[in-house]
Amino acid sequence: MNTMQKQITVAQLDELSPGQRKLVFVDGQSVVLFNIDGTIHAIENSCPHSGASLASGKLEGSVLQCPAHGLQFDLSKPCDPGSSLCLRKFPVEATEDSVRLLVDPPAP
C-alpha cells in the first residue's frame, strides 16, 4: 500500500457473493464492486466514453458492457496500452469479513 493511500471499508464480504455487485460511495466518488468468481473488482461508476453509469451494465464472465453504448471492458485485465477508453480501477483488499478500497486522499 502506498503510504499516501488510505483503506476504506466499503462492504462486508458476505454482501458480495460471486456474481453480485454493489454500488458504494467513497469520498464523493461512485464506485461499483463486482465479485467475479471470488475475486472482488472495484471500478469508477462512469464509462470513459460518455460518463454513463456502469452499475447496471451486463456482466458476462469478467466482461462488463456499458448500458449506454455497448462498449465492453474486461475487468480481469489491465487496460490496453495506448487506449484512451480505460476504466478507473481501485485496488481492493478483501479480508475474512470485509472489503476495503485503497484510495488516494482528496487533493487539497
C-alpha positions as CSV (number, residue, x, y, z in Angstrom):
1,M,0.0,0.0,0.0
2,N,1.3,3.5,-0.9
3,T,1.8,5.4,2.4
4,M,-0.4,8.2,1.0
5,Q,-3.3,5.9,0.3
6,K,-5.9,5.1,2.9
7,Q,-8.0,2.0,3.4
8,I,-11.8,2.4,3.5
9,T,-14.1,-0.4,4.4
10,V,-16.9,-0.3,1.8
11,A,-18.8,-3.6,2.3
12,Q,-19.0,-6.8,4.2
13,L,-17.7,-9.8,2.2
14,D,-20.9,-11.7,2.7
15,E,-22.8,-8.9,0.8
16,L,-20.9,-9.8,-2.4
17,S,-21.3,-13.4,-3.3
18,P,-19.8,-14.5,-6.7
19,G,-21.8,-12.8,-9.5
20,Q,-23.1,-10.0,-7.3
21,R,-22.3,-6.3,-7.5
22,K,-22.7,-3.4,-5.1
23,L,-22.7,0.4,-5.6
24,V,-20.8,2.4,-2.9
25,F,-19.7,6.0,-2.5
26,V,-16.2,6.8,-1.4
27,D,-15.0,10.3,-0.8
28,G,-17.8,11.6,-3.1
29,Q,-17.0,9.1,-5.8
30,S,-19.4,6.5,-7.1
31,V,-17.7,3.1,-7.2
32,V,-19.1,-0.3,-8.3
33,L,-17.8,-3.5,-6.7
34,F,-18.1,-6.8,-8.6
35,N,-17.4,-10.3,-7.3
36,I,-16.2,-12.3,-10.3
37,D,-15.5,-15.9,-9.4
38,G,-14.5,-15.0,-5.8
39,T,-12.3,-12.0,-6.8
40,I,-13.5,-8.5,-5.9
41,H,-13.0,-5.8,-8.5
42,A,-13.7,-2.1,-8.0
43,I,-14.2,0.5,-10.7
44,E,-15.4,4.0,-11.0
45,N,-19.1,4.0,-11.9
46,S,-18.5,6.0,-15.1
47,C,-17.9,4.9,-18.6
48,P,-14.8,6.5,-20.0
49,H,-16.6,7.1,-23.3
50,S,-19.7,9.0,-22.2
51,G,-19.7,9.1,-18.4
52,A,-22.7,6.7,-18.3
53,S,-23.3,4.7,-15.1
54,L,-21.8,1.2,-15.3
55,A,-23.5,-0.2,-12.2
56,S,-26.4,-1.8,-14.3
57,G,-24.2,-2.9,-17.1
58,K,-24.5,-6.5,-18.4
59,L,-21.8,-8.7,-16.9
60,E,-20.8,-11.9,-18.7
61,G,-17.8,-13.7,-17.0
62,S,-15.4,-10.8,-16.4
63,V,-16.6,-8.6,-19.3
64,L,-18.8,-5.7,-18.4
65,Q,-20.9,-4.0,-21.1
66,C,-21.8,-0.3,-20.8
67,P,-25.6,0.0,-20.9
68,A,-25.4,3.3,-22.8
69,H,-23.4,2.4,-25.9
70,G,-22.4,-1.2,-25.6
71,L,-18.7,-0.7,-25.0
72,Q,-17.1,-3.7,-23.3
73,F,-14.4,-3.8,-20.6
74,D,-12.7,-6.9,-19.2
75,L,-12.5,-6.3,-15.5
76,S,-9.9,-9.0,-15.0
77,K,-7.4,-7.5,-17.4
78,P,-5.4,-4.2,-17.3
79,C,-6.2,-1.5,-19.9
80,D,-4.6,-1.9,-23.3
81,P,-1.6,0.3,-23.6
82,G,-2.4,3.4,-25.7
83,S,-6.2,3.0,-25.2
84,S,-8.0,6.2,-24.2
85,L,-11.0,4.3,-23.0
86,C,-9.8,2.8,-19.8
87,L,-11.8,2.1,-16.7
88,R,-10.6,3.7,-13.5
89,K,-9.9,0.7,-11.2
90,F,-9.3,0.8,-7.5
91,P,-7.1,-1.6,-5.6
92,V,-9.1,-3.9,-3.4
93,E,-8.3,-5.8,-0.2
94,A,-10.7,-8.5,0.9
95,T,-10.3,-9.9,4.4
96,E,-12.2,-12.7,6.0
97,D,-15.2,-10.5,6.5
98,S,-14.8,-7.1,4.8
99,V,-13.9,-5.4,1.5
100,R,-11.6,-2.4,1.6
101,L,-10.6,0.0,-1.1
102,L,-7.2,1.6,-1.2
103,V,-7.8,5.2,-2.2
104,D,-5.7,8.3,-2.6
105,P,-6.6,11.1,-0.3
106,P,-8.5,14.0,-1.9
107,A,-6.4,16.8,-3.3
108,P,-6.1,19.9,-1.0
